[in-house]
Amino acid sequence: MTTNTHSGGDFRTRAREVVLAAVRGLVLAVVTLPISALCFTLTLVSVALIPIGVGVFTTPWILGGVRNVADTRRRLAAEWCGVQIPSAYRPAPEGANQWTRTYALLRDPAVWRDLRWLQVDMTAGYVTALLPAVLLLYPLEGFVVAAGLWRPLSEFGGYWYGFVHVTDQGSALGAGALAAALLLLAPLAPRLLTAHFKLTRAVLGANQAELAERVKVLTETRRDAVDTSAAELRRIERDLHDGAQARLVAMGMDLGTIEMLMDKDPAKAKQLIGQARQASVEALGELRDLVRGIHPPVLAERGLGDAVRALALRLPVSTEVEVEMPARADAPVESAAYFAVSEALTNAVKHSGADRIWVDVHHAEDMLRITVTDNGKGGAVVGAGSGLSGVERRLGTFDGVLAVSSPAGGPTMVTMEIPCVLS
């Protein structure tokens, strides 16, 4: 009894896997074919329009959509069949003008691999996705024909089921027998669906050279993060030594002098007490500034949105802040984003000559996107020695990117993106 129950459970499990594979394959075939065809067609049209300038604006947007389609297929491959498909897209270019961004995307091998995959997905990919459904649904069609559907069809010269020409009940039973034989192949449906995703991986997956390049980029960003952290620790040590520590030492000396003068010269002792009190106030202020530079209390207590608003309130330039974040990101991501925004705002105030600044912070599709825009004179670049190069290194630690659009005469737009999920 136990053996029969166990066998029945295995049969139900296998039957469920077959049906699930058939349904998933049918969805892939029916839904993704028009999507792949649309993406491929739009890409061809957009690239063709680049010489006249229109494609420069549409191509990055369309290629972003193609990447989303490819990433969705990667996710389905992993979730449905356990097939991991690696990706190795190059980071967005430092300069954010449309020509640079477009040509950088077109030079990315991963983009061309996506386009080749769209062609395969419309042909061989469509067939391999549809086969699991065919193995299950076509036998059912044969059973329906054998059960009596052949009668109305016989009025139109019969019906071909596979290689069986159904014209009467005898040939209908032959179609039923063929359907039963084909049904024995239905357990292959999950394997065929896996074969579809393996075909996808063969075309869409990154090769070893591209993965090695990606690892190299991540290694460099991690090394920059370590160097930045070491420099930050040295700065904190220097600020403590030259600032609060020096004032505290002076306070100690003043208190010793006050102790000696308390009986001999009370007036002088009173004066020194006032100086010591002022030194303590200044030391406390320096310590607060130092702590704020390490991790602002408002950031820890109220999150990135309110911390950026607090930054804006301290600026001498009119600044508008718009925040759309339904929840909070991880503390390291918030800290990186906060200091990146702080540096971008500082650059705008010091160098742009702007009288208005706009900050937009929002989260969508597992990506934190921040833009800092000013109406200044423009000309901002990401280069050695600039504050923006430090921002780029900080974001790179989290696989984030920085893009700057700053034509002569302005406006300047600094865009930052960090992959993250909200808590």
C-alpha positions, 0 to 999 in steps of 0.5 A: 500500500505504501509502495502504491501511494509512493508511486502515485505521488511520483506519477502526479509529480512527473505529470505536474512537471510535464504540464508545467513545462508545456504551459511555460513553453507555450507562454514563451512561444506565444508571448516572447515571439512578438516581443523579440520581433518588435525589439529587433525591428525597432533596433534596426530602424533606430540604428538606421536613423542614427545618421540623421540624429533621431536614432541617437536619442532612441537607440539607448532607450530601445537597447535598454528595453532589449537588455530588459527582455534578455535579463528577463529570459536569464531570470526565467532560465534560472527560476524554471530550469536552473540554467544560469546565463551570465551577462557582462554588459559594460558600464555606461560611459562617463560622459552622458551626451547622447552621441557618446552614450549611443556609440558606447552601447553599439561598441559593447559586444553584449549588445550585439549578442542580444541582437543575435539572440533576438534572431535566434529566439524568433526562429529556433528558440520559438520552435524549442519553446513550442515543442513541450506544449506540442508533445502534450497538446497534439496527442490530446488532439488525436484523442478528440479526433478518435472520439468523434471529431472526425465525423464533421471533418469527414464532410470536408474530405477527411482530416490528416492527423500526422501521417494518418488520413482520418475519413472513418472510424477505423482511421480515427482509431488509428489516429488515436493509436498514434496519439497514444504513442506520441503521448509517451514522449510527453515526459520529455517536455521538461527536458525540451524546455531546458534545451530551449534555455540552453540554446538561449545560453549558448547565444546570450551567455557571456564568454570567458573573455568578457567575464574576465573583463568584467571581473577586472573592472570589479577588481579595480573598483574594489581596489579604489574603494580600499584606497578611498577608505584608507585615505578617509581614515587618514583624513579622520586621523588628521582632523582629530589630531589637528582639530579636536585633539589639539583643543582638548590638550589646550583645555587640559593645560588651561585647567591646570593653570586655572587650578594654580591661579584659583587662590592667587589670581581669581580674576585671571582664573575666571578669564581662563575658565571662559576660554576653556568653555569656548574651546570645549564648544569649538571642540564639540562642534568639530567632533560633530562635523567629523561624525557628520562627515563619517555618517550623518545622524540624519542619514542613519535616523531618517534615511537617504531622502531626508538626508539629501533634503537636509543637505539642500537646506544648507546650500546657498543656492536654491535647491529643489529635492524630489524623492520617490523611495517607498522603503530604505536601501541598505546602509552602505548604499545609502551612505555611498549615495549620500556622499555622492550627492553631497560631492555633486552639490558641492561641485555645482555650488563651487564651479557651475555659477548656477542659481538653481539646482534640482535633485531627483532621487527615486528607485525603480526596477531594483535600481537607485537613480539620482540626478543632480541638475543645475542651470550653470555654465556647464563644462563639468568633466569626469577626470583625474583630480575632479570631485566627480572622479571620486564619486565614480570610484565610490559608486563603482564599489557597488557596481554603480555608474556615473554619467555626466552631461555638461555642454558648454553653456549648461545645463549640467546633469549628473546621473548616478545609478546603483543597483540595490533592493529596498528593505 
